[in-house]
Each structure stands twice: as C-alpha cells, then as structure tokens.
Amino acid sequence: MSNVIFDCSQFLSFSFTDGIYKHEVERFERLGMKVLLKEEISKKKLNYLRSVLQEEVLELFNQEFIGLFEDWKEEGNPPIELYNLKEELSEFQRSSR
C-alpha cells in the first residue's frame, strides 16, 4: 500500500442517518485539522479501509499529527493537542446521538 499515506490522518467512521453537518466538523478544523468528507477522501484509502468503515467517514488530516506522539514524553501528560482532540471526539460522539 505504498501509494496511500495514512500517517497524518485519523479516520472517523460511524453510522447515523442524519448526515454530517458543517458545524459538527468545524470543531476539528478549529484544532488545525483539515476535514475531508467521504466524497473527498482518496478512493485508494477508502478501498483499503473498506472492511472496517461504516456508512459515514471523515478523514482528519494534520501533517504534524504523528510528531505529537514522537514528542510525547510523559504517559500521564499528553500534549495539549491530543487532549483537545480527545475532548472534541467525545463531544462529537455525544452530539451525534
């Protein structure tokens, strides 16, 4: 799979019928991530991941994301960017029910 790069992307995949609204994905854009809706994601990526994807898919792209893990030194003290992502993911989950 050398033609598909995943190291800067996080994928959210879920199934709910109301669709994805702009205000719901803006939370990730505020964190500095580029948000791609399913129709904007590379067909190669979607094909590669198809066995684990549900109906809706978002790709959260941040070119510096993997570096956050490389710089993380203390287990109990994650970088603020990772903490903020966790909080926004939790809020996204709550708002989509």
DSSP file (Angstrom, degrees, kcal/mol; ACC not computed):
  #  RESIDUE AA STRUCTURE BP1 BP2  ACC     N-H-->O    O-->H-N    N-H-->O    O-->H-N    TCO  KAPPA ALPHA  PHI   PSI    X-CA   Y-CA   Z-CA
    1    1 A M    >         0   0    0      0, 0.0     3,-1.6     0, 0.0    47,-0.0   0.000 360.0 360.0 360.0  38.6    0.0    0.0    0.0
    2    2 A S  T 3   +     0   0    0      1,-0.3     0, 0.0     3,-0.1     0, 0.0   0.656 360.0  61.9 -67.9 -15.2    2.9    2.3   -0.7
    3    3 A N  T 3  S+     0   0    0      1,-0.1     2,-0.5    41,-0.0    -1,-0.3   0.442  94.6  70.0 -90.6   0.9    0.7    4.7   -2.7
    4    4 A V    <   -     0   0    0     -3,-1.6     2,-0.5    40,-0.1    -1,-0.1  -0.975  67.7-157.7-122.7 124.2   -1.5    5.6    0.2
    5    5 A I        +     0   0    0     -2,-0.5    -3,-0.1     1,-0.1    40,-0.0  -0.877  22.3 161.1-105.2 127.0   -0.3    7.6    3.1
    6    6 A F    >   +     0   0    0     -2,-0.5     3,-2.1     2,-0.1    -1,-0.1   0.502  47.3  97.2-117.1  -9.4   -2.0    7.4    6.4
    7    7 A D  T 3  S+     0   0    0      1,-0.3    59,-0.3     3,-0.0    -1,-0.1   0.640  91.0  41.9 -67.6 -13.6    0.4    8.7    9.0
    8    8 A C  T 3  S+     0   0    0     57,-0.1    54,-2.6    58,-0.1     2,-0.4   0.332 104.8  84.2-108.0   5.4   -1.0   12.2    9.1
    9    9 A S  E <   -A   61   0A   0     -3,-2.1     2,-0.4    52,-0.2    52,-0.2  -0.846  51.2-166.9-117.5 146.0   -4.7   11.1    9.1
   10   10 A Q  E     -A   60   0A   0     50,-2.2    50,-3.6    -2,-0.4     2,-0.4  -0.987  19.6-149.0-120.8 137.1   -7.2   10.0   11.6
   11   11 A F  E     -A   59   0A   0     -2,-0.4     2,-0.5    48,-0.2    48,-0.2  -0.909   8.9-165.0-112.3 135.3  -10.4    8.4   10.3
   12   12 A L  E     +A   58   0A   0     46,-2.5    46,-2.7    -2,-0.4     2,-0.4  -0.971  12.6 178.7-112.6 129.9  -13.8    8.6   12.0
   13   13 A S  E     +A   57   0A   0     -2,-0.5     2,-0.3    44,-0.2    44,-0.2  -0.998  12.7 144.5-135.6 133.3  -16.3    6.1   10.7
   14   14 A F  E     -A   56   0A   0     42,-1.9    42,-3.1    -2,-0.4     2,-0.5  -0.941  40.1-122.0-157.6 170.7  -19.9    5.8   12.0
   15   15 A S        +     0   0    0     -2,-0.3     2,-0.3    40,-0.2    -2,-0.0  -0.933  45.3 132.1-130.8 108.9  -23.4    5.1   11.1
   16   16 A F    >   -     0   0    0     -2,-0.5     3,-0.7     1,-0.0    -2,-0.1  -0.972  47.6-134.2-150.7 152.8  -26.2    7.5   11.7
   17   17 A T  T 3  S+     0   0    0     -2,-0.3     3,-0.1     1,-0.2    -1,-0.0   0.592  88.7  74.9 -88.7 -12.2  -28.9    8.7    9.4
   18   18 A D  T 3  S-     0   0    0      1,-0.2    -1,-0.2    78,-0.2     2,-0.0   0.596  91.3-135.5 -79.2  -8.4  -28.9   12.5   10.0
   19   19 A G    <   -     0   0    0     -3,-0.7     2,-0.5     2,-0.0    -1,-0.2  -0.189  31.8 -60.4  79.6-179.2  -25.7   13.1    8.0
   20   20 A I        -     0   0    0     -3,-0.1     2,-0.3    -2,-0.0    17,-0.0  -0.902  48.6-151.3-108.8 127.4  -22.8   15.3    8.9
   21   21 A Y    >>  -     0   0    0     -2,-0.5     3,-1.5     1,-0.1     4,-1.2  -0.758  21.9-120.9-102.2 147.2  -23.4   18.9    9.4
   22   22 A K  H >> S+     0   0    0     -2,-0.3     4,-1.6     1,-0.3     3,-0.5   0.867 112.0  55.1 -51.2 -44.7  -20.8   21.6    8.8
   23   23 A H  H 34 S+     0   0    0      1,-0.2     4,-0.5     2,-0.2    -1,-0.3   0.771 104.0  56.6 -65.3 -23.6  -21.0   22.9   12.4
   24   24 A E  H <4 S+     0   0    0     -3,-1.5     3,-0.3     1,-0.2    -1,-0.2   0.832 111.6  40.3 -76.6 -31.9  -20.2   19.4   13.7
   25   25 A V  H XX S+     0   0    0     -4,-1.2     4,-1.3    -3,-0.5     3,-1.2   0.663  96.2  78.8 -90.7 -15.9  -16.9   19.1   11.8
   26   26 A E  H 3X S+     0   0    0     -4,-1.6     4,-2.3     1,-0.3    -1,-0.2   0.798  80.8  70.5 -60.0 -27.2  -15.8   22.7   12.4
   27   27 A R  H 34 S+     0   0    0     -4,-0.5     4,-0.4    -3,-0.3    -1,-0.3   0.866 101.6  44.2 -57.1 -36.9  -14.7   21.5   15.9
   28   28 A F  H X4>S+     0   0    0     -3,-1.2     5,-1.8    -4,-0.2     3,-0.5   0.824 108.9  55.9 -79.2 -32.3  -11.9   19.6   14.2
   29   29 A E  H ><5S+     0   0    0     -4,-1.3     3,-1.9     1,-0.2    -2,-0.2   0.873 101.0  58.9 -64.4 -36.8  -11.0   22.4   11.9
   30   30 A R  T 3<5S+     0   0    0     -4,-2.3    -1,-0.2     1,-0.3    -2,-0.2   0.751  99.8  58.6 -63.7 -22.6  -10.6   24.6   14.9
   31   31 A L  T < 5S-     0   0    0     -3,-0.5    -1,-0.3    -4,-0.4    -2,-0.2   0.416 127.3-100.6 -85.3   1.9   -7.9   22.2   16.1
   32   32 A G  T < 5S+     0   0    0     -3,-1.9     2,-0.4     1,-0.3    -3,-0.2   0.653  79.9 134.0  89.8  16.7   -5.9   22.8   12.9
   33   33 A M      < -     0   0    0     -5,-1.8     2,-0.5    29,-0.1    -1,-0.3  -0.789  56.1-129.4-101.4 142.7   -7.1   19.6   11.1
   34   34 A K  E     -B   61   0A   0     27,-3.3    27,-3.1    -2,-0.4     2,-0.6  -0.796  26.7-147.3 -85.0 127.9   -8.2   19.5    7.5
   35   35 A V  E     -B   60   0A   0     -2,-0.5     2,-0.5    25,-0.2    25,-0.2  -0.871  13.5-169.7-104.6 123.6  -11.6   17.7    7.5
   36   36 A L  E     -B   59   0A   0     23,-2.7    23,-2.4    -2,-0.6     2,-0.1  -0.948  13.1-142.7-112.3 128.2  -12.4   15.6    4.5
   37   37 A L  E >>  -B   58   0A   0     -2,-0.5     3,-2.4    21,-0.2     4,-0.8  -0.404  38.4 -93.6 -79.0 165.6  -15.9   14.2    4.0
   38   38 A K  G >4 S+     0   0    0     19,-0.8     3,-1.1     1,-0.3     8,-0.1   0.862 126.0  53.8 -50.3 -44.9  -16.3   10.7    2.5
   39   39 A E  G 34 S+     0   0    0      1,-0.2    -1,-0.3    18,-0.1     4,-0.1   0.643 109.5  50.1 -68.7 -12.5  -16.7   12.0   -1.1
   40   40 A E  G <4 S+     0   0    0     -3,-2.4    -1,-0.2     2,-0.1     2,-0.2   0.534  88.9 100.1 -99.6  -9.6  -13.4   14.0   -0.7
   41   41 A I  S << S-     0   0    0     -3,-1.1     5,-0.0    -4,-0.8    -4,-0.0  -0.541  87.9 -93.1 -81.5 142.1  -11.3   11.1    0.6
   42   42 A S     >  -     0   0    0     -2,-0.2     4,-2.3     1,-0.1     3,-0.2  -0.237  26.1-134.1 -52.1 133.5   -9.0    9.3   -1.8
   43   43 A K  H  > S+     0   0    0      1,-0.2     4,-2.5     2,-0.2     5,-0.2   0.829 106.2  59.0 -60.8 -32.1  -10.6    6.2   -3.4
   44   44 A K  H  > S+     0   0    0      2,-0.2     4,-2.2     1,-0.2    -1,-0.2   0.905 107.1  46.0 -64.1 -41.6   -7.5    4.3   -2.6
   45   45 A K  H  > S+     0   0    0     -3,-0.2     4,-2.1     2,-0.2    -2,-0.2   0.938 113.7  47.9 -66.2 -46.6   -7.8    5.0    1.1
   46   46 A L  H  X S+     0   0    0     -4,-2.3     4,-0.8     1,-0.2    -2,-0.2   0.901 113.0  48.8 -62.1 -40.6  -11.5    4.1    1.2
   47   47 A N  H >< S+     0   0    0     -4,-2.5     3,-0.6     1,-0.2     4,-0.3   0.916 110.9  50.0 -65.1 -43.0  -10.9    0.9   -0.7
   48   48 A Y  H 3< S+     0   0    0     -4,-2.2     3,-0.3     1,-0.2    -1,-0.2   0.872 120.0  36.4 -63.0 -37.4   -8.0   -0.1    1.6
   49   49 A L  H >X S+     0   0    0     -4,-2.1     3,-2.5     1,-0.2     4,-0.9   0.408  82.6 111.4 -95.3   0.6  -10.1    0.6    4.7
   50   50 A R  T <<  +     0   0    0     -4,-0.8     3,-0.4    -3,-0.6    -1,-0.2   0.760  69.6  61.8 -53.5 -31.8  -13.5   -0.7    3.3
   51   51 A S  T 34 S+     0   0    0     -3,-0.3    -1,-0.3    -4,-0.3    -2,-0.1   0.699 114.6  33.9 -70.3 -16.7  -13.6   -3.7    5.6
   52   52 A V  T <4 S+     0   0    0     -3,-2.5     2,-0.3     2,-0.1    -1,-0.2   0.448  97.2 101.8-115.1  -2.9  -13.7   -1.5    8.7
   53   53 A L     <  -     0   0    0     -4,-0.9     2,-0.1    -3,-0.4     4,-0.1  -0.590  52.5-156.6 -88.1 144.9  -15.6    1.5    7.5
   54   54 A Q        -     0   0    0      2,-0.4   -39,-0.1    -2,-0.3    -1,-0.1  -0.210  46.5 -70.4 -98.3-163.4  -19.2    2.2    8.3
   55   55 A E  S    S+     0   0    0     -2,-0.1     2,-0.3   -42,-0.1   -40,-0.2   0.904 116.8  43.9 -61.3 -47.9  -21.7    4.3    6.4
   56   56 A E  E     -A   14   0A   0    -42,-3.1   -42,-1.9   -37,-0.0    -2,-0.4  -0.787  68.5-175.3-103.5 144.4  -20.2    7.8    7.2
   57   57 A V  E     -A   13   0A   0     -2,-0.3   -19,-0.8   -44,-0.2     2,-0.4  -1.000   8.6-174.9-141.5 136.5  -16.5    8.5    7.1
   58   58 A L  E     -AB  12  37A   0    -46,-2.7   -46,-2.5    -2,-0.4     2,-0.5  -0.984  12.7-152.3-123.6 141.1  -14.4   11.6    7.9
   59   59 A E  E     -AB  11  36A   0    -23,-2.4   -23,-2.7    -2,-0.4     2,-0.7  -0.972   6.4-160.2-110.4 124.4  -10.7   12.0    7.4
   60   60 A L  E     -AB  10  35A   0    -50,-3.6   -50,-2.2    -2,-0.5     2,-0.5  -0.917  15.3-167.6-103.5 113.6   -9.0   14.3    9.9
   61   61 A F  E     +AB   9  34A   0    -27,-3.1   -27,-3.3    -2,-0.7     2,-0.3  -0.888  20.5 158.6-111.6 129.3   -5.7   15.4    8.3
   62   62 A N    >   -     0   0    0    -54,-2.6     3,-2.1    -2,-0.5     4,-0.4  -0.886  29.4-152.0-147.3 113.5   -2.9   17.2   10.1
   63   63 A Q  T 3  S+     0   0    0     -2,-0.3     3,-0.2     1,-0.3     4,-0.2   0.715  98.5  48.1 -60.7 -22.3    0.6   17.0    8.7
   64   64 A E  T >> S+     0   0    0      1,-0.1     4,-0.9   -56,-0.1     3,-0.6   0.413  82.3 101.4 -96.4   1.0    2.1   17.4   12.2
   65   65 A F  H X> S+     0   0    0     -3,-2.1     3,-1.2     1,-0.3     4,-0.8   0.889  78.1  50.1 -59.6 -47.4    0.0   14.8   13.9
   66   66 A I  H >> S+     0   0    0     -4,-0.4     4,-1.6   -59,-0.3     3,-0.5   0.827 103.1  63.6 -63.0 -29.8    2.5   11.9   14.1
   67   67 A G  H <> S+     0   0    0     -3,-0.6     4,-2.1     1,-0.2    -1,-0.3   0.800  91.3  64.8 -63.8 -29.1    5.0   14.4   15.6
   68   68 A L  H <X S+     0   0    0     -3,-1.2     4,-0.6    -4,-0.9    -1,-0.2   0.898 105.2  44.5 -60.3 -39.8    2.8   14.8   18.6
   69   69 A F  H X< S+     0   0    0     -4,-0.8     3,-0.5    -3,-0.5    -1,-0.2   0.871 110.8  53.6 -72.0 -37.2    3.3   11.2   19.5
   70   70 A E  H 3< S+     0   0    0     -4,-1.6    -2,-0.2     1,-0.2    -1,-0.2   0.846 112.8  44.3 -65.4 -33.3    7.0   11.4   18.8
   71   71 A D  H 3< S+     0   0    0     -4,-2.1     2,-0.5    -5,-0.1    -1,-0.2   0.541  84.6 112.2 -88.1  -8.3    7.4   14.4   21.2
   72   72 A W    <<  +     0   0    0     -4,-0.6     3,-0.1    -3,-0.5    -3,-0.0  -0.556  34.7 165.3 -73.0 116.2    5.2   12.9   23.9
   73   73 A K        +     0   0    0     -2,-0.5     2,-0.5     4,-0.3    -1,-0.2   0.833  54.8  52.7-102.5 -42.2    7.5   12.1   26.9
   74   74 A E    >   -     0   0    0      3,-0.5     3,-1.7     1,-0.1    -1,-0.2  -0.876  67.2-145.9-108.0 125.6    5.3   11.5   30.0
   75   75 A E  T 3  S+     0   0    0     -2,-0.5    -1,-0.1     1,-0.3    -3,-0.0   0.883 101.1  43.7 -54.6 -44.1    2.5    8.9   29.9
   76   76 A G  T 3  S+     0   0    0      1,-0.2    -1,-0.3     2,-0.0    -2,-0.0   0.390 109.1  61.8 -84.5   4.0    0.2   10.9   32.2
   77   77 A N  S <  S-     0   0    0     -3,-1.7    -3,-0.5     0, 0.0    -4,-0.3  -0.633  71.0-176.3-132.0  74.2    0.9   14.2   30.5
   78   78 A P        -     0   0    0      0, 0.0    -9,-0.1     0, 0.0    -3,-0.1  -0.292  40.3 -87.3 -69.7 155.5   -0.2   14.1   26.8
   79   79 A P    >>  -     0   0    0      0, 0.0     4,-2.0     0, 0.0     3,-0.8  -0.318  38.6-116.8 -57.2 146.0    0.3   17.0   24.5
   80   80 A I  H 3> S+     0   0    0      1,-0.3     4,-2.9     2,-0.2     5,-0.2   0.816 113.8  61.2 -57.6 -32.8   -2.5   19.5   24.7
   81   81 A E  H 3> S+     0   0    0      2,-0.2     4,-1.9     1,-0.2    -1,-0.3   0.883 106.1  45.5 -64.0 -38.0   -3.3   18.9   21.0
   82   82 A L  H <> S+     0   0    0     -3,-0.8     4,-2.3     2,-0.2    -2,-0.2   0.889 112.7  50.6 -71.6 -39.3   -4.1   15.2   21.8
   83   83 A Y  H  X S+     0   0    0     -4,-2.0     4,-2.2     2,-0.2    -2,-0.2   0.936 111.3  48.4 -61.3 -46.2   -6.1   16.1   24.9
   84   84 A N  H  X S+     0   0    0     -4,-2.9     4,-2.4     1,-0.2    -2,-0.2   0.880 109.9  52.0 -63.1 -38.4   -8.1   18.6   22.8
   85   85 A L  H  X S+     0   0    0     -4,-1.9     4,-2.6     2,-0.2    -1,-0.2   0.922 108.6  50.9 -63.5 -43.5   -8.7   16.1   20.1
   86   86 A K  H  X S+     0   0    0     -4,-2.3     4,-2.2     1,-0.2    -2,-0.2   0.918 111.0  48.8 -59.4 -43.9  -10.0   13.6   22.7
   87   87 A E  H  X S+     0   0    0     -4,-2.2     4,-2.3     1,-0.2    -2,-0.2   0.913 112.4  47.1 -63.6 -43.6  -12.4   16.2   24.1
   88   88 A E  H  X S+     0   0    0     -4,-2.4     4,-2.7     2,-0.2    -1,-0.2   0.871 110.6  52.6 -68.5 -36.2  -13.7   17.1   20.6
   89   89 A L  H  X S+     0   0    0     -4,-2.6     4,-2.3     2,-0.2    -1,-0.2   0.910 110.0  49.0 -63.3 -41.7  -14.2   13.5   19.7
   90   90 A S  H  X S+     0   0    0     -4,-2.2     4,-2.3    -5,-0.2    -2,-0.2   0.923 113.2  46.3 -63.3 -44.1  -16.2   12.9   22.9
   91   91 A E  H  X S+     0   0    0     -4,-2.3     4,-2.5     2,-0.2    -2,-0.2   0.895 110.8  53.0 -66.4 -40.1  -18.3   15.9   22.2
   92   92 A F  H  X S+     0   0    0     -4,-2.7     4,-1.1     2,-0.2    -1,-0.2   0.911 109.6  49.1 -59.5 -43.3  -18.8   14.9   18.5
   93   93 A Q  H  < S+     0   0    0     -4,-2.3     3,-0.5     1,-0.2     4,-0.3   0.930 112.0  48.1 -62.8 -46.1  -20.0   11.4   19.7
   94   94 A R  H >< S+     0   0    0     -4,-2.3     3,-1.0     1,-0.2    -2,-0.2   0.897 111.8  49.4 -61.8 -40.5  -22.4   13.0   22.2
   95   95 A S  H 3< S+     0   0    0     -4,-2.5    -1,-0.2     1,-0.2    -2,-0.2   0.679 104.7  59.2 -75.4 -16.8  -23.9   15.4   19.6
   96   96 A S  T 3<        0   0    0     -4,-1.1    -1,-0.2    -3,-0.5   -78,-0.2   0.396 360.0 360.0 -94.8   5.0  -24.4   12.7   17.0
   97   97 A R    <         0   0    0     -3,-1.0    -1,-0.2    -4,-0.3    -2,-0.1   0.464 360.0 360.0 -83.5 360.0  -26.7   10.5   19.1
